Amino acid sequence: MSLLEVASLDAGYGELQILSDVDLHVDEAEYVTIVGPNGAGKSTMMKSVFGLTTYMGGRIEYGGTEISGYDPEQIIREGMGYVPQNDNVFAPLSVEENLEMGAYIRDSRPQEAFDRVYDRFPILRERSEQRAGDLSGGEQQMLAMGRALVLDPDLLLLDEPSAGLAPDLVDEMFDRIDRITESGTAVLMVEQNAKEALRRCDRGYVLVNGENRYMDSGDALLNDEQVRQDFLGG
Ligand SMILES: Nc1ncnc2c1ncn2[C@@H]1O[C@H](COP(=O)(O)OP(=O)(O)OP(=O)(O)O)[C@@H](O)[C@H]1O
């Protein structure tokens, strides 16, 4: 059974519909990428799964529970994490305070959960008292992921995790995401760096104009002549 099942989803902002009849699924521990041109609706898709857009129709199920129309807090409680593309840390707060924000729906301060995040990203332990806004771009991205991982979600939504990173840090970020998926957390990721994302993922979708145009294994999409020509720069 799929962990996340999206069927015939229509969604947008207020009256403005962006997504039309989108189907998408993510299995347990699966690594799925959404690629597509600018403005295709990729971020809108991620936000819609996480309850941040106007739900207009269709069905979203997560872990067998229908979550269509849920708000983000309810969705977090169902065991999903989300890392937005921009402004994804609380700059004036310390690293550890940012992790605490990730745990706010729990009653206790889960030190063991912070330790798990620190073991995954040791640089965050070193910087735990430092202001998040003073971290490098790559460190902020790790902190944003760490905050979403504090509650040990079954599915992590990542919106352009490599955006704004220096080229030598991009591979490192992809390696970290590989390790997250290897530890059994499913990942649904949007990436501009489409070739590298498709190379690494299990399965991919090509979203165009708010509709899913292609779905196949990452390798099959990379080798599809039409997809290469139209969306991957030949
Ligand atoms: N908050 C919003 N209110 C109204 N329209 C929005 C909002 N956010 C995005 N849009 C519109 O939705 C459409 C899809 O945008 P979206 O950011 O989902 O695309 P994308 O595929 O992620 O693009 P990119 O690759 O450039 O980030 C665009 O036309 C955009 O202008």
The ligand as a Gaussian input file, in Angstrom:
#p B3LYP/6-31G(d) Opt

LIG

0 1
 N        0.898000      32.259000      -2.951000
 C        0.531000      32.261000      -4.247000
 N       -0.565000      32.941000      -4.631000
 C       -0.953000      32.938000      -5.935000
 N       -0.297000      32.296000      -6.915000
 C        0.795000      31.609000      -6.592000
 C        1.278000      31.569000      -5.230000
 N        2.389000      30.799000      -5.219000
 C        2.592000      30.413000      -6.481000
 N        1.655000      30.886000      -7.305000
 C        1.523000      30.640000      -8.748000
 O        1.373000      29.258000      -8.974000
 C        2.028000      28.849000     -10.180000
 C        2.914000      27.656000      -9.863000
 O        3.960000      28.086000      -8.982000
 P        4.913000      27.085000      -8.251000
 O        5.795000      27.869000      -7.354000
 O        4.128000      25.969000      -7.668000
 O        5.729000      26.494000      -9.475000
 P        7.093000      25.686000      -9.501000
 O        6.904000      24.599000     -10.508000
 O        7.475000      25.293000      -8.134000
 O        8.077000      26.782000     -10.079000
 P        9.638000      27.045000      -9.840000
 O       10.365000      25.889000     -10.473000
 O        9.858000      28.318000     -10.610000
 O        9.866000      27.179000      -8.367000
 C        2.764000      30.066000     -10.685000
 O        2.005000      30.624000     -11.728000
 C        2.807000      31.003000      -9.493000
 O        2.794000      32.330000      -9.891000

